[in-house]
Structures are given as structure tokens and as C-alpha cells.
């Protein structure tokens, strides 16, 4: 594991990462719900959501949107951490979570990757799992469906209202998190 890249940092920096896969066919899948929420937050701030690093003007903050595959998320997150130098408290990873019921949104401080390959790569590259997470519940796969197939599938029509509400909750949390940088130090 790499040395802890979050051990020192700037308390006013905020980096928000939306996990997902960048390719067009994955945009509306369960696995991309984190990127979907971050994209919406960026748009609401009047910024242009583009793959990669999206700086917040006149601040030491920025967003990260997928520019490749989920399993390689750590490389871009490491670039963002090196650029904006957030503390562990200033890094928020927004991602899908199989272990939460569909539509539930929860925050968590630190922890492991829980089998999530995007988080696994981030923890490995940063040398720490001591960052904040905003978890959006996508529920468990039905029956004997493979988890990989489930996360790469789109939401069923009867699930869309719950997930739209969860994304809205997540967007509000993201905007509040970014806004809090103005009140630090």
C-alpha cells in the first residue's frame, strides 16, 4: 500500500469524487449513481461537468468525474489529491452501495472498500481509507443474479422514483460539503 496521501492537507480544500464508468453505455447503470449525483451537483453550481478534474473557481476545491473504468478510479483521485491537497475530512467519495436498500443515502467516515473495486483502487493508491463516503443504496441483486451483472444494469422503471430521490438527497449533501470549505479556517 502507498504511503498515506491524506496525512497532511489543507483544511479548506474539498474534493468530491463521483464513482462510475466513463463509457456511454454505463451512464445510467446502478454502478454510476455516484457519478450521476456529482454531475448534477456540478451543473447546479453553474459549472460544466466533464470527465476528469473539474475545478471550482476561486477555491481550493474540485470535483472528479470518471474518465475511465471504475476499477481504475484511484489514479484520477490521486491526481486530484495531489492538486488540491485535501485532508481526509475534505475528500468525499460518492458511490453506489449494494449493502444499502435501494434509495437509502448514508455518510460514513473511513473504513475499508467493502468489496467495491473502485474504492479498493482508491484505498490502495492513497494508502488510506480514512476519507468520507456518501453511499447511495442500490440494493442487492434479485435471486441468484451475479452482483457484477446487477451493478452494470440500469434501474428498472419501478426503481427510478426511489433512486431519483436518493440522487437529489446526495446532491444536497454534496453542495453542503463543498460550501463548508468557505467556513473553514
Buried (B, 14 or more C-beta within 10 A) or exposed (E): EEEEBBEEBBEBBBBBBBBBBBEEEBBBBBBBBBBBBBBBBBEEBEBEBEEBBBBBEEBBBBBBBBBBBBEBBBEBBBBBBEBBBBBBBBBBBBBBBBBBEBBBBBEEEEEEBBEBBBBBBBBBBBBBBBBBBBBBBBBBBEEEEEEEEBBBBBBEEEBEEBBEEBBEBBBBBBBEBBEEBEEBE
